[in-house]
Structures are given as structure tokens and as C-alpha cells.
Amino acid sequence: MAEKKKDRLDKGALVQRDGETFAIATHIPGGICSPDILRTIADVSEKYGAAAIKITGAQRMVIVGLKEDDLDNVWQDLGIEPGAAIGMCVRSVKFCPGTTFCRIGQQDAVGMGMKLDKLYHGYSLPSKMKIGVSGCPTCCAESWVKDIGLIGTKKGWKVVVGGNAASKPMIAQVLSEGLSDDEALDLVKRVIERLERHTKPQRLGTLISDIGLATFKQEIGL
């Protein structure tokens, strides 16, 4: 039974409330996709009798109400990678339109988000992690309630850490400001490397609360 459950999870499948059907999460970085991908998702959902297609807060598209026996064929027909919707890993990198599409964007959230997604989506860690990249202080990617948040300003990236919107919400704390793309990417790398060394399955905000922000900064070389 445990092996069968792991096989389902490896296919990105979550059992639904009825205990019989499954939902799968497709990986669509930033929720940006082509009309062809949308058509494929619609066609496959229709072919296998899905109950619904759900756009999630993590910018994924979830196909709901699939039969377990169809899961392999559904993924084969989709040709899309599963989203890391479960497990101890970087679950999602959420990003706003930034300067690519938004008139008030101050930094390239799409470009930065795509880089972070490529580097870290599904990256294994002692606890789950969510990353948000907002192109301006309006913060449409909810960076203040992500484990790692990037916020674009006219002077560069502000990096905040330790937020979450779970049962005990936490607002992130500012780690550094006025960073270039490369500096922000390097700082994110150092934060993730520090969490990798942690021995408890704690969210980043809890770790920082336990040791203090000043100590955390020292440990990542700030």
C-alpha cells in the first residue's frame, strides 16, 4: 500500500474527497503558457472525463476527478511536467507580470521568477518552501507571506524571508535591499543552503524565530 501511495505521489496525484478519484497538478511556471498548452489541458481533461480544471493560487492548473487507472495515460497525453504540489521541497515559485507585462512593474519579475523556478522548483529540503517574486511594492505575488520573497523597487530587489500564510501566519523580515539580479539570486542560494543544513522539519520563519534574524544573517554571510 505504501509503495502504491508513493507511486501516486510521484505522478503528482492527490486523492480527492470521495476517496476514489484523483487530482493532478501541472507545472506551468508563473502561470504563463501558450494557447496550445491550454488546448492540450482542455482536450486531455475532456478525454478522461475530468470533473473540473482548477487554477490554483500557486499558478498551477489542476485537473480534478481522474480515475487512478488513467493517471499514466493522462500525463503521457499532456506532455507537461508535474507541479511540486506536495512534499518537503520548494513547492512553488509564484511571480507577477513584472516589467514584462505590467505598466507599474519596477523589476523583471518574470525573468527572475523563471530563473528561480528552473533552479529550485521541486528542490528537496527539510521542510516545504514557497517563493514569491513581485515586480513592485504592490506585491501581487504575496512575497511578504512566502518563505523567500523578492520585491522589485526602483533601486533593485528587496529580499525578505520567513513569511507564510499557514495556520500561524508570519510576515517576512527584510534580509537585504537594493540588490541586482545576480546579487538577489546569490542571496536566495545562501538562504536555501542554510535551510538545507537544518535538522528539523521547520518552515524558514520558525527557524529564524528560534535563532534570531541577526544570527541568521551571520550564518549566511551578511
MIROMAR-984729 format. One line per field, with one value per residue: residue in one letter; x, y, z negated of N, C-alpha, C, CB in turn. Coordinates in steps of 0.05 Angstrom, whole numbers, plus 32768, in hexadecimal, padded with zeros to 4 digits. Glycine has a CB too. Layout:
N
code <- A/...
nx <- X/...
ny <- Y/...
nz <- Z/...
cax <- X/...
cay <- Y/...
caz <- Z/...
cx <- X/...
cy <- Y/...
cz <- Z/...
cbx <- X/...
cby <- Y/...
cbz <- Z/...
END
This chain:
222
code <- M/A/E/K/K/K/D/R/L/D/K/G/A/L/V/Q/R/D/G/E/T/F/A/I/A/T/H/I/P/G/G/I/C/S/P/D/I/L/R/T/I/A/D/V/S/E/K/Y/G/A/A/A/I/K/I/T/G/A/Q/R/M/V/I/V/G/L/K/E/D/D/L/D/N/V/W/Q/D/L/G/I/E/P/G/A/A/I/G/M/C/V/R/S/V/K/F/C/P/G/T/T/F/C/R/I/G/Q/Q/D/A/V/G/M/G/M/K/L/D/K/L/Y/H/G/Y/S/L/P/S/K/M/K/I/G/V/S/G/C/P/T/C/C/A/E/S/W/V/K/D/I/G/L/I/G/T/K/K/G/W/K/V/V/V/G/G/N/A/A/S/K/P/M/I/A/Q/V/L/S/E/G/L/S/D/D/E/A/L/D/L/V/K/R/V/I/E/R/L/E/R/H/T/K/P/Q/R/L/G/T/L/I/S/D/I/G/L/A/T/F/K/Q/E/I/G/L
nx <- 8010/8027/804F/802E/8013/803F/804C/8020/8027/8058/8046/802F/7FFC/7FC1/7F95/7F4E/7F15/7EED/7F08/7F13/7F1E/7F51/7F7C/7FA7/7FE1/7FF9/8037/8041/8068/8062/802F/802C/801F/8017/7FE3/7FDF/7FEE/7FC4/7F9A/7FA9/7FA6/7F6F/7F5A/7F6F/7F59/7F23/7F22/7F2D/7F04/7F04/7EF0/7EF6/7F1E/7F4E/7F69/7F9E/7FB4/7FEB/7FF8/7FF2/7FD3/7FA1/7F88/7F4C/7F2B/7F39/7F40/7F65/7F7D/7F85/7FAE/7FE5/7FDF/7FC7/7FF0/8015/7FFA/7FF4/8029/8044/806A/8062/8048/8069/8045/8041/8064/80A7/80C6/80D8/809E/8083/8090/807A/8067/805D/8045/806D/809E/8098/8062/8044/8030/8041/806B/80AC/80D8/80F2/80CA/80B7/80E3/8107/80E8/80E2/8118/8121/80FB/810E/813D/812D/80F9/80D6/8103/8123/811B/8122/80F0/80B1/80B1/80A0/80A5/80A1/809E/809A/8090/808D/8080/804A/8040/8028/8034/8032/805F/806E/8058/8072/80A4/80D5/80D9/80DA/80DC/80D1/80F0/80FE/8134/8147/8146/8121/812B/8107/80FA/80DE/80A6/8062/8021/8004/7FE3/7FF5/8002/8039/805D/808F/80D5/8102/813C/8164/8170/816A/8183/81A5/8191/81B4/81CB/819D/818E/81BB/81B6/8185/8195/81BA/8198/8177/819D/81AB/817C/817B/81A1/8188/816D/8139/80F4/80E0/80BE/80DC/80D4/80CA/80FB/811B/8102/8110/8148/8154/8155/8185/81AD/81A1/81AE/81E5/81F4/81EB/820E/8207
ny <- 7FE8/8019/8020/8025/8054/8078/8074/808D/80C1/80CE/80D4/8104/8104/810E/80F2/80FB/8119/80F3/80C4/80A3/80B9/80E1/811C/8140/8169/8196/81B0/81F1/8223/825F/8263/8270/8262/8243/8249/8216/81F3/81FB/81E7/81B2/81A1/81A8/8184/8152/814F/814C/811C/80F5/80F9/8120/8142/8178/81B3/81D4/8212/8222/8244/8243/824A/821E/81ED/81C2/8183/8165/812D/80FA/80B6/8083/805B/8075/809A/8095/8097/80C8/80EC/80E0/80EF/8125/813A/815C/8173/815B/8185/819B/8190/8179/815D/8162/8194/81C8/81E3/8207/823D/8279/82AD/82F1/831A/8341/836C/8359/8354/8378/83BB/83D7/83BC/83B4/8395/835C/832D/82FF/82EA/82E2/82BF/8293/8282/8273/824C/8225/8217/8206/81EF/81BA/81AB/8186/818B/8193/81A4/81BC/81F0/8231/8260/82A4/82D5/8317/834D/8382/83AE/83A7/8372/8342/830C/82FA/82FD/830A/82E3/82B4/8280/828F/82CE/82FA/833E/8370/83AF/83F4/83F8/83C6/8380/836D/833F/8313/82E9/82AF/82B1/8299/827E/825C/8233/824E/828A/82AF/82EB/82FC/830D/8342/8334/8348/8381/83A6/8387/836A/833F/8312/8315/830E/82DA/82BE/82C7/82AD/8279/8271/8274/8247/821F/8223/8212/81DE/81C6/81C2/819C/8191/8188/81BE/81FA/8232/8263/8254/823E/826D/828C/826E/8272/82A6/82E2/82FE/82D9/82B4/82D2/82D7/82A2/8299/82B9/82F1
nz <- 8000/7FF0/8017/8044/8038/8038/806E/8085/8071/8089/80BC/80B7/80A2/807C/804E/804E/802B/802F/8029/8053/8086/80A8/80A6/80D0/80D3/8101/8118/8123/812D/810A/811C/8151/8193/81D4/8207/821D/81F4/81D1/81F0/81F4/81BE/81B5/81DC/81CB/8198/81A5/81C3/819C/8179/814F/8113/810A/8119/80F5/80E6/80BE/8081/8083/80B7/80D8/8103/80F3/80FE/80F0/80D3/80EB/8101/80DF/80FE/812D/8128/813A/8172/8178/8169/8191/81BF/81B5/81B3/8191/8159/8115/80E0/80A5/8075/8044/800B/7FEC/8002/8032/803F/8061/808F/8090/80BB/80D1/8109/8110/812F/8162/8172/8155/8148/811A/8106/80E8/80E8/810A/8101/811A/8137/810C/80ED/810F/8112/80DC/80D6/80FA/80E1/80AD/80A8/808C/806F/803E/7FF8/7FAF/7F9E/7FB8/7FE9/8001/8035/8048/807B/8086/80B1/80A1/8068/805F/805C/8073/8077/8045/8023/7FEE/7FCE/7FD9/7FD4/7FEA/8005/803D/804E/807B/8083/8094/808B/808E/807A/8040/800D/7FE7/7FAE/7F8E/7F8C/7F8A/7F9A/7F7A/7F48/7F1C/7F29/7F44/7F4E/7F7C/7F71/7F80/7FA4/7FC7/7FF2/8030/8058/8090/80C8/80C9/8096/8076/8085/8072/803B/802F/803A/8010/7FE4/7FED/7FEA/7FB5/7F9C/7FAE/7F8E/7F5E/7F29/7F19/7F2C/7F39/7F4C/7F6F/7F55/7F20/7F11/7F15/7EED/7EC1/7EBD/7EC5/7EED/7EF5/7EE9/7F11/7F3F/7F38/7F3E/7F74/7F8B/7F8B
cax <- 8000/8039/805B/8019/800F/8056/804A/800D/8033/806C/8037/8022/7FDF/7FB6/7F7A/7F3A/7F03/7EDD/7F18/7F15/7F2A/7F6A/7F82/7FC4/7FEA/800C/804B/8040/8076/8056/8014/802F/801F/800E/7FC8/7FE1/7FEE/7FA8/7F8A/7FB0/7F9A/7F52/7F54/7F74/7F44/7F0A/7F26/7F2D/7EEC/7F0A/7EDA/7EFB/7F39/7F50/7F80/7FA4/7FC2/8007/7FFA/7FF1/7FB8/7F9C/7F72/7F3F/7F17/7F43/7F41/7F80/7F88/7F8A/7FC2/7FFC/7FD7/7FC2/8009/8021/7FEB/7FF9/8044/804B/8075/8051/804F/8071/8030/8042/807F/80BA/80D5/80CE/8084/807C/809C/8064/8070/804A/804D/8085/80A2/8092/8047/8035/803A/804D/8082/80C5/80ED/80EA/80C1/80B4/80FE/8112/80D8/80EA/8132/811E/80EB/8120/8151/8124/80DF/80D9/811C/811F/8124/8117/80D4/80A7/80B8/8093/80B3/8091/80AD/8089/809F/808C/8077/802E/8044/8013/803C/8030/807B/8070/804F/8081/80BD/80E7/80CB/80E9/80CA/80DF/80EF/810E/8150/814F/8135/8120/8127/80FB/80FA/80D0/8089/8050/8004/7FF9/7FD0/8000/800E/8050/8066/80AB/80E7/8114/8157/8176/8162/817A/8194/81A3/8187/81C8/81CD/8185/8190/81CF/81AB/8172/81A5/81C5/8182/816F/81B3/81A9/8165/8183/81B1/8177/8166/811D/80E1/80D4/80BE/80F2/80CD/80CD/8118/8125/80F8/811E/8164/8155/815C/81A1/81BD/819D/81BD/8201/81F8/81EB/8224/8200
cay <- 8000/8030/8023/802E/8070/8087/8075/80A2/80DB/80D3/80DD/811D/80FF/8110/80E7/8110/8116/80DB/80AD/8092/80C7/80EF/8135/8144/8185/819B/81C5/8207/8238/8279/8262/827A/824C/8249/823E/81F9/81E4/81FC/81D4/8196/819B/81A5/816C/813B/814E/8142/8100/80E2/80FF/812F/8151/8195/81BD/81E8/8223/8224/825C/8240/824E/8205/81E4/81A8/8174/8159/8118/80E6/809A/807B/804B/8087/80AE/8093/809F/80E5/80FA/80DB/8100/8142/8142/8172/8169/8160/819A/8191/819A/816B/8155/8174/819F/81E2/81DD/8219/8258/8289/82C8/8303/8322/8352/837F/834C/8359/838B/83D7/83E1/83AB/83C2/8382/8346/8316/82E7/82E0/82D8/82A8/827C/8278/8266/8233/8211/820F/81FB/81E1/819E/81A7/8178/8199/8187/81AC/81C9/820C/8240/8278/82B8/82EA/832D/8361/839C/83AC/839E/8357/8330/82F0/82F5/82F7/830D/82CB/829D/827A/82A2/82E1/8310/8355/8382/83CB/8403/83F4/83AA/836C/836A/8323/830F/82CD/82A5/82B4/8283/8284/8243/8236/8263/829B/82BF/82FE/82F9/8322/834B/832A/835A/8392/83B3/8372/8363/8324/82FE/8316/8302/82BD/82B3/82C7/8297/8260/826E/826E/822B/820E/8222/8201/81C2/81BD/81C1/8180/818E/818E/81D8/820F/8244/8277/8249/823D/8288/8294/825F/827A/82C3/82EB/8306/82C0/82A8/82E1/82CF/8287/8299/82CB/830D
caz <- 8000/7FEE/8031/8056/8032/8042/808B/808B/806C/809E/80D3/80B1/809F/8061/804C/8048/8014/8032/8024/806A/809D/80A2/80B4/80D7/80D6/8117/8112/8137/811E/810A/8129/816C/81A6/81EF/820D/8223/81DB/81C6/8200/81EC/81A3/81B9/81EB/81BB/8183/81B1/81CB/8185/8169/8137/8108/810B/811B/80E0/80E5/80A2/8078/808A/80D4/80E6/810C/80E8/810B/80D9/80D8/80FD/80F7/80DA/8115/8144/8122/814B/818D/8177/816A/81AB/81D2/81AE/81B9/817F/8140/80FE/80CE/808A/8064/802B/8003/7FE0/8019/803B/804B/8077/8092/809B/80C3/80DE/8125/8110/8145/817B/817A/8143/814B/8102/80FE/80E5/80ED/811C/80F1/812B/813C/80F3/80E5/8120/8109/80C2/80DB/8107/80CD/8094/80A6/8084/8061/8025/7FE0/7F97/7F9B/7FD0/7FED/8017/803D/8056/8088/808D/80C0/8094/804C/805D/8051/807D/8073/8028/801A/7FD1/7FC0/7FE4/7FC6/7FF6/8016/804A/8054/808C/807E/80A7/8084/8090/806C/8023/8007/7FCC/7FA7/7F77/7F8C/7F93/7F96/7F70/7F31/7F0B/7F3E/7F3D/7F62/7F81/7F68/7F95/7FA3/7FD5/8005/8045/8064/80AD/80CD/80C0/8079/806A/8089/8060/8020/802E/8039/7FF5/7FD2/7FF1/7FE0/7F97/7F95/7FB4/7F77/7F47/7F23/7F12/7F42/7F32/7F61/7F6C/7F41/7F05/7F0D/7F0F/7ED3/7EAC/7EBA/7EC8/7F08/7EF5/7EEB/7F2B/7F52/7F35/7F48/7F91/7F94/7F8E
cx <- 8011/8046/8047/8014/8026/8055/8036/8019/8048/805F/8029/8005/7FD7/7F9A/7F66/7F27/7EF3/7EED/7F1D/7F23/7F42/7F6B/7FA0/7FC9/7FFE/801F/804B/804D/8069/803A/8015/8031/8014/7FF1/7FC9/7FE0/7FD2/7F96/7F8F/7FA4/7F7C/7F4B/7F59/7F60/7F2A/7F0C/7F23/7F17/7EF2/7EF2/7EDD/7F19/7F3B/7F6A/7F86/7FB2/7FE0/800C/7FFD/7FD5/7FB5/7F84/7F66/7F2C/7F20/7F43/7F5F/7F8D/7F8F/7FA3/7FDA/7FF6/7FD2/7FDC/8017/8014/7FF1/8015/804E/8056/8062/805B/8056/805D/8030/805F/8090/80CD/80CC/80B5/807E/808D/8087/806E/805B/8054/8066/8086/809B/8076/8039/8041/8046/8064/809C/80DD/80E1/80E3/80BF/80D0/810A/8103/80DF/8105/8130/810F/80FD/8134/8145/8109/80E2/80F2/8117/812B/8118/80FA/80CB/80AF/80A8/80A2/80A0/80A2/8099/8099/809E/8080/8059/802C/802F/801A/803D/804B/807E/8067/805B/809A/80D3/80D7/80DE/80D5/80DA/80DB/8100/812C/815A/813C/8138/811B/811D/80F9/80E8/80B2/807B/8033/7FF6/7FE7/7FDA/800F/8026/8057/8085/80BB/80FA/8131/816B/8166/8175/818C/8190/8198/819B/81CB/81B5/8186/81A4/81C5/8196/8180/81B0/81B0/817A/8184/81B3/8192/816B/8192/81A1/816E/8149/810B/80D2/80D3/80D4/80EC/80D0/80EA/8123/811B/8107/813A/8168/8160/817A/81B3/81BA/81AD/81DB/8206/81F7/81FE/821C/820A
cy <- 8019/8035/802E/804C/8081/8089/808B/80BE/80E2/80DC/80F8/811B/8100/8105/80FC/8108/80FC/80C1/809B/809F/80D8/810A/8135/8161/8187/81B2/81D9/821F/8253/827A/826D/8263/8255/823F/821F/81E9/81E4/81E8/81B8/818F/8197/818B/8153/8138/8143/8124/80ED/80E9/810D/813F/816F/819A/81D5/81F8/8229/823F/825B/8241/8233/8201/81C7/819B/8162/8142/8103/80CA/8093/806C/805D/8099/80AD/809E/80BD/80F4/80F7/80ED/811E/814A/8159/8166/816E/8177/818F/819C/818D/8165/816A/817E/81BB/81DD/81EE/8232/8268/82A4/82D7/830A/8333/8365/8373/8353/8370/83A7/83E2/83D0/83BA/83B0/836B/832D/82FD/82DA/82D4/82BF/828F/8270/8268/824B/821D/8206/81FE/81ED/81C4/8197/819C/8187/818C/818F/81B8/81E6/8218/8259/828B/82CE/82FF/8343/837D/8399/83A6/8381/8343/8313/82E9/82EE/82F9/82F5/82B2/8298/828C/82B4/82F4/8325/8369/839F/83D9/83FF/83D7/8398/836F/834C/8321/82F1/82C7/82A8/829A/828B/826B/8248/824A/8277/82AB/82D2/82FC/8311/8329/8341/833D/836A/839C/83A0/8370/8347/830F/82FE/830A/82E4/82B1/82B2/82B1/827D/825C/8268/8251/8218/820C/8211/81E4/81B6/81B9/81A4/817C/8195/81A8/81EA/8223/825A/826E/8247/8259/8292/8287/826B/8298/82CC/82F2/82EE/82B4/82B7/82DA/82B4/8285/82AE/82E7/831E
cz <- 8000/8009/8046/8051/803C/8060/8094/8088/8080/80B8/80CE/80AC/8081/8061/8043/8032/8016/802C/803B/8082/8094/80B1/80B9/80DC/80EC/810F/8129/8129/8121/8115/8145/8180/81C1/81F2/8212/8209/81CF/81D5/81F8/81D1/81A6/81C7/81DA/81A4/818D/81B8/81B4/8171/814F/812D/810B/8111/8108/80E3/80C8/809B/807E/80A8/80E3/80F2/8103/80F6/80F5/80E3/80EC/80F0/80F4/80F1/812D/8140/8135/8167/818D/8179/8185/81C0/81CE/81B8/81A9/8165/8129/80ED/80B3/8075/8049/8024/7FF7/7FF6/801E/804B/8064/8077/80A0/80A3/80D3/80FA/8126/8127/8160/8185/816B/8145/8132/80F7/80FC/80E9/80FD/810C/8101/8130/8123/80EA/80F5/8118/80EF/80C5/80E7/80F2/80B6/8093/80A1/8075/8045/800D/7FC7/7F91/7FB6/7FD1/8005/801C/804D/8062/8092/809B/80B5/8078/804A/8055/8059/807A/8056/801B/7FFC/7FC2/7FCD/7FD3/7FD0/8009/8023/8052/8063/8083/8093/80A3/8086/8080/804D/801E/7FEA/7FC7/7F8F/7F76/7F92/7F8C/7F8B/7F58/7F1D/7F1D/7F33/7F54/7F64/7F76/7F7F/7F90/7FAF/7FEA/801A/8054/8082/80AF/80C2/80A2/806B/806D/8076/8043/801C/802B/801D/7FE1/7FD4/7FE6/7FC2/7F8F/7F9A/7F9C/7F5E/7F42/7F1B/7F2A/7F3C/7F4A/7F5A/7F56/7F25/7EFE/7F05/7EF4/7EBC/7EA7/7EBB/7EE3/7F0A/7EF8/7F07/7F40/7F50/7F42/7F67/7F9D/7F99/7F76
cbx <- 7FED/804E/8066/7FFF/800C/8070/8042/7FF4/803F/807C/8022/8028/7FD7/7FB6/7F79/7F2A/7EF1/7ED1/7F0C/7EFA/7F15/7F81/7F79/7FCB/7FF5/7FFD/8067/8023/8092/8067/8001/8048/8010/8020/7FBC/7FFB/8002/7F9D/7F8F/7FCF/7FA0/7F47/7F66/7F91/7F40/7F03/7F42/7F48/7EDF/7F22/7ED6/7EF2/7F42/7F4F/7F7C/7FB6/7FBD/8011/8012/7FF8/7FB5/7F96/7F7C/7F2F/7EFE/7F5F/7F33/7F81/7F73/7F72/7FCC/8006/7FBF/7FB3/801C/801E/7FCD/7FF7/8046/8032/8090/8051/8039/808E/8015/8032/808C/80CA/80D1/80E4/806E/805E/80B8/804D/808A/8046/8037/809D/80BF/8093/8037/8036/8022/8037/8085/80C7/80FB/8100/80A7/80A7/8110/8110/80BB/80EA/8146/8110/80D4/812E/815F/8123/80CF/80D7/812D/812A/811B/8127/80D1/8088/80D6/8075/80CC/807C/80BE/807A/8095/807A/807D/801F/8046/800D/8056/801D/808E/8061/8030/8088/80C4/80FF/80B6/80F8/80BF/80D6/80FA/8107/8156/816C/813D/810A/8142/80DF/8117/80DB/8081/8057/7FF7/8010/7FCC/8013/7FF9/8069/805D/80B1/80F5/8115/8159/818E/8154/818A/818F/81BF/8182/81E3/81D0/816C/8198/81E8/819F/815F/81BC/81D4/816A/8169/81CE/81A5/814C/8194/81C8/815E/8178/8117/80CE/80E3/80A2/80F8/80B0/80BF/8126/811C/80DA/8120/8175/8167/814B/81A8/81B4/817F/81B9/8208/81E3/81CF/822F/81E1
cby <- 8000/802C/8008/801E/8074/8079/805A/809F/80DB/80B9/80C7/8131/80E4/812D/80CF/8115/812D/80DA/809D/8089/80D9/80DE/814E/8132/8191/81A1/81B9/820E/823A/828C/8272/828D/8234/823C/824C/81F3/81F1/8219/81D8/8193/81B2/81BD/816A/813D/816B/8152/80FD/80E3/80E5/8142/814A/81A3/81C5/81DC/823E/820D/8260/8225/8260/81ED/81E7/81A9/8163/816D/8124/80EE/8087/8069/8036/8098/80AA/8076/8090/80EC/80F0/80BE/80FB/8147/8149/8185/8177/8147/81AF/819B/8195/8151/8148/8166/818D/81F1/81E0/8220/8257/828C/82C5/831D/8330/8340/8389/832D/8340/8381/83E9/83E4/8393/83CF/8377/833F/831D/82EE/82F6/82ED/82AF/8285/8290/8278/8239/821E/8227/8211/81E6/818D/81C1/815C/81B7/818F/81C1/81C6/820F/8245/8271/82C4/82DF/8338/8361/83B0/83C6/83A3/8358/8337/82EA/82DE/830A/8325/82CA/82A2/825C/8294/82EF/8305/8361/837F/83D2/8420/83FF/83A6/8350/837C/8313/831D/82C4/82B1/82C9/8268/828E/8230/821B/8258/82AF/82AD/831C/82F6/831A/836A/830E/834B/83A9/83C9/8357/8365/831F/8304/8334/830E/82B7/82C5/82E3/8297/8262/8288/8280/8226/8218/823F/8209/81C1/81CF/81D4/8177/81A1/8177/81E5/821D/8252/8280/822E/8233/829B/828C/8242/826D/82CF/8303/8316/82AC/82A9/82FF/82CF/8275/829D/82C0/8310
cbz <- 7FE8/7FD9/803B/8053/8013/803A/8096/807A/8050/80A3/80DC/80C7/80AB/8057/8038/8061/8012/804D/800E/8072/80AA/80AA/80A2/80EF/80BC/8131/810E/8140/8129/8118/8119/816F/819B/8204/8225/8232/81C7/81C9/821E/81EB/8190/81C9/8204/81AF/8178/81CA/81D8/8177/8163/813C/80EB/80F1/8138/80C4/80F6/8099/805B/807E/80DA/80D3/812B/80C9/8124/80C9/80E1/8107/810A/80C1/811D/814A/8105/814D/8196/815D/8154/81B3/81D1/8190/81D6/8179/813A/80EC/80CC/8083/8071/802C/801A/7FC9/8032/804D/8036/8076/80A3/8086/80D4/80CD/8132/8110/8145/8178/8176/8126/8153/80EC/8111/80C9/80D2/8131/80E3/8146/8146/80DD/80E8/813E/8105/80AE/80EE/811E/80C2/8081/80C0/809C/8060/8026/7FE1/7F7F/7F84/7FD2/7FF3/8010/804E/8044/809F/8074/80DC/80A5/803E/8078/8033/809A/8081/8023/8027/7FC9/7FBF/8002/7FC9/8005/8007/8063/8039/80A9/8061/80A6/8068/8086/8074/8016/800B/7FCA/7FA1/7F5F/7FA0/7F85/7FB0/7F68/7F24/7EF5/7F49/7F37/7F5A/7F9E/7F4F/7F96/7FB0/7FE2/7FF7/803A/8057/80BB/80EB/80CE/806F/8078/80A6/8061/8019/8047/804D/7FEE/7FD8/800E/7FEA/7F8C/7FA4/7FCD/7F72/7F49/7F0C/7EFA/7F47/7F1B/7F62/7F86/7F46/7F03/7F26/7F26/7ED0/7EB3/7ECF/7EB2/7F10/7EDC/7ED5/7F33/7F4C/7F17/7F3D/7F9B/7FAD/7F90
END
